[in-house]
């Protein structure tokens, strides 16, 4: 899967894609990530990519021309399944959205900044608008990293144990159950006996019941859905 990420602050994206699972996915050749500096497509030698909003008001607006130049250049090289704009007023990211995006081949992610992009970009280029929560960040870069990570980890072959992603929270509409590891007893704190029993079906039933109870306590809205 190929990601082309458009940013006016590309340095913010270096670390998230240089470590752990995402790094290994790239090394395996399962994921190809390209970060594009929007300022290289600025309208003048001063690197201008934003301007004041028509009608006045505080804050700057990302201009359509640099974005059009870059997206057009990328589209001339390959077809894209989605052009995703990271914005606080987009659809809130969830596991089902990540699952759907993981089936795509080529994706552009546009990172918002300032007061956002010229509305014509959203109308004529963007196919999906995604938010990672009901709050505002300084730019879309961190949101883009979150989105990419959520997608990449469920691409077949990325995780050593592919079943691991399928048992994550939200995959079945429930939160994940409690997990334990060695030692079985620590300062009087015990691991539940059922997990030490070796009885696979009973363990799975216990995990399901625990997942339902944890979801009921912490995210009852998921059960309503």
QUIBEL-V100912 format. One record per helix or strand. SS is the DSSP state (h for helix, s for strand). FROM is the first residue (numbers start at 1). LEN is the number of residues. If there is no record, write none. Layout:
BEGIN
SS|FROM|LEN / SS|FROM|LEN
END
This chain:
BEGIN
s|2|6 / h|10|4 / h|20|8 / s|32|6 / h|38|4 / s|50|3 / s|60|3 / h|64|12 / s|82|11 / h|95|7 / s|106|6 / s|113|1 / s|117|1 / h|119|6 / s|128|4 / s|139|1 / h|141|12 / h|163|4 / s|185|2 / s|189|2 / h|193|4 / h|200|19 / h|220|5
END
